[in-house]
Amino acid sequence: MIDNIIDALEIFHGDDEEQFADDLVYLAHIRKHDLFYFENRAARKLLDMDRCPYCGARYEHREYYELHDELEGKPREKMIATYCPNGCDA
């Protein structure tokens, strides 16, 4: 995966060797704080894509109704459960 990231940066920068070198220097000296930030950004992006941040599987959604018998008329509330089909979020 790391090789893919380096290759993607090289393709992205094209002939701009200076910017590519700056990015490589950054990656060569990455700190724990930076890794935490990178991890959070990646996880948020996966969630935005409706995917599990642990395994990348597309989330499944189940619709159900919750009965509120404590209220007058016993209304039902529509609920949607989102879960990973691989059980990562269990």
MIVEXGU-249720 format. One record per residue: residue in three letters; y, z, x of N, C-alpha, C in turn. Coordinates in pm, whole numbers, padded with zeros to 5 digits, always signed. Example, Ala and Ser with C-alpha at 12.3 -4.5 7.8 and 13.67 -1.06 7.14 Angstrom:
REM residues 2
ALA-00569+00780+01319-00450+00780+01230-00330+00780+01320;SER-00225+00708+01285-00106+00714+01367+00003+00787+01290;
This chain:
REM residues 90
MET-00119+00000+00082+00000+00000+00000+00126+00000+00087;ILE+00123+00075+00195+00240+00080+00282+00268-00059+00340;ASP+00162-00130+00379+00181-00267+00431+00246-00357+00327;ASN+00209-00339+00200+00270-00419+00093+00419-00391+00081;ILE+00458-00264+00096+00599-00227+00088+00676-00289+00204;ILE+00621-00282+00324+00687-00340+00442+00699-00492+00424;ASP+00590-00556+00380+00594-00702+00358+00697-00739+00251;ALA+00705-00660+00144+00802-00688+00038+00945-00674+00089;LEU+00970-00574+00173+01103-00559+00232+01137-00677+00320;GLU+01040-00723+00397+01064-00837+00486+01098-00962+00404;ILE+01024-00984+00297+01051-01099+00209+01187-01083+00142;PHE+01217-00963+00096+01343-00937+00026+01463-00965+00116;HIS+01456-00922+00241+01569-00938+00332+01578-01077+00394;GLY+01469-01150+00393+01472-01286+00444+01521-01291+00588;ASP+01633-01359+00612+01687-01376+00748+01777-01262+00793;ASP+01801-01163+00706+01889-01050+00741+01810-00945+00818;GLU+01788-00973+00946+01707-00886+01031+01769-00748+01048;GLU+01901-00740+01051+01969-00610+01069+01939-00516+00953;GLN+01949-00565+00830+01921-00481+00713+01773-00442+00708;PHE+01687-00538+00742+01543-00509+00747+01515-00400+00850;ALA+01579-00408+00966+01562-00307+01070+01613-00172+01021;ASP+01727-00169+00951+01780-00043+00896+01681+00021+00800;ASP+01620-00062+00715+01521-00009+00620+01398+00045+00693;LEU+01355-00023+00797+01239+00025+00874+01271+00156+00945;VAL+01391+00169+00996+01433+00295+01060+01431+00407+00957;TYR+01483+00379+00838+01482+00480+00731+01339+00523+00701;LEU+01248+00428+00683+01109+00460+00653+01041+00534+00768;ALA+01079+00501+00889+01019+00566+01006+01060+00713+01017;HIS+01173+00748+00957+01224+00885+00969+01235+00955+00833;ILE+01153+00914+00739+01161+00969+00605+01123+01118+00608;ARG+01196+01195+00529+01173+01341+00523+01104+01377+00392;LYS+01056+01501+00384+00987+01546+00264+01076+01534+00141;HIS+01204+01566+00157+01298+01556+00045+01305+01411-00005;ASP+01309+01318+00086+01316+01176+00049+01187+01133-00022;LEU+01073+01184+00025+00946+01150-00039+00942+01204-00181;PHE+00996+01326-00201+01001+01384-00335+01087+01297-00427;TYR+01201+01252-00377+01290+01165-00455+01219+01033-00489;PHE+01153+00975-00390+01081+00849-00409+00970+00866-00512;GLU+00898+00978-00503+00790+01007-00597+00845+01020-00740;ASN+00957+01090-00755+01017+01106-00888+01062+00972-00945;ARG+01126+00890-00863+01172+00758-00910+01054+00672-00954;ALA+00947+00674-00877+00828+00595-00910+00765+00646-01040;ALA+00755+00777-01055+00696+00834-01177+00782+00801-01298;ARG+00914+00811-01285+01003+00778-01397+00991+00631-01435;LYS+00979+00544-01335+00965+00401-01362+00836+00373-01439;LEU+00727+00439-01399+00600+00423-01470+00612+00472-01614;LEU+00679+00585-01635+00698+00636-01771+00782+00540-01853;ASP+00885+00481-01793+00967+00381-01862+00883+00260-01902;MET+00780+00230-01823+00692+00117-01851+00580+00156-01948;ASP+00584+00281-02000+00483+00336-02090+00347+00342-02022;ARG+00349+00387-01896+00227+00400-01818+00213+00542-01761;CYS+00090+00582-01736+00061+00713-01680+00111+00720-01535;PRO+00189+00822-01499+00238+00832-01362+00130+00872-01261;TYR+00011+00912-01308-00097+00952-01217-00190+00837-01182;CYS-00225+00754-01284-00323+00648-01257-00270+00508-01288;GLY-00155+00499-01357-00095+00369-01387-00148+00302-01513;ALA-00242+00366-01582-00296+00307-01706-00189+00305-01814;ARG-00196+00206-01901-00102+00198-02013-00134+00311-02111;TYR-00031+00385-02152-00050+00494-02248-00100+00441-02382;GLU-00177+00523-02450-00220+00494-02585-00146+00590-02678;HIS-00125+00547-02802-00049+00626-02899-00134+00644-03024;ARG-00136+00768-03075-00211+00799-03197-00114+00858-03297;GLU-00113+00802-03415-00025+00848-03522-00103+00941-03614;TYR-00041+01053-03650-00103+01147-03744+00007+01219-03820;TYR-00032+01294-03922+00063+01367-04004+00034+01516-03995;GLU+00139+01595-03980+00127+01739-03973+00176+01797-04105;LEU+00090+01876-04170+00122+01936-04298+00202+02065-04275;HIS+00310+02081-04346+00394+02201-04337+00380+02280-04466;ASP+00268+02354-04477+00245+02430-04599+00332+02555-04609;GLU+00407+02586-04503+00500+02698-04508+00629+02661-04581;LEU+00649+02531-04606+00769+02483-04674+00737+02445-04819;GLU+00839+02452-04901+00822+02418-05041+00783+02270-05057;GLY+00686+02245-05137+00639+02109-05159+00538+02063-05054;LYS+00513+02145-04955+00418+02115-04848+00437+01973-04791;PRO+00557+01946-04736+00581+01811-04683+00496+01781-04559;ARG+00476+01652-04536+00402+01608-04417+00502+01545-04320;GLU+00484+01575-04193+00571+01519-04089+00489+01420-04006;LYS+00544+01300-03992+00475+01199-03912+00491+01233-03764;MET+00381+01234-03691+00380+01267-03549+00313+01152-03473;ILE+00351+01134-03348+00287+01035-03263+00249+01103-03132;ALA+00121+01104-03103+00071+01162-02978+00055+01050-02875;THR+00110+01071-02758+00099+00975-02648+00008+01037-02543;TYR-00090+00960-02499-00185+01015-02402-00240+00906-02311;CYS-00290+00949-02196-00353+00858-02101-00499+00839-02142;PRO-00546+00716-02152-00686+00693-02190-00785+00745-02086;ASN-00739+00770-01965-00827+00823-01860-00827+00974-01853;GLY-00748+01040-01940-00747+01187-01945-00663+01253-01838;CYS-00576+01180-01772-00493+01238-01665-00398+01344-01716;ASP-00353+01333-01840-00254+01425-01893-00316+01539-01973;ALA-00446+01555-01962-00514+01660-02039-00489+01796-01980;
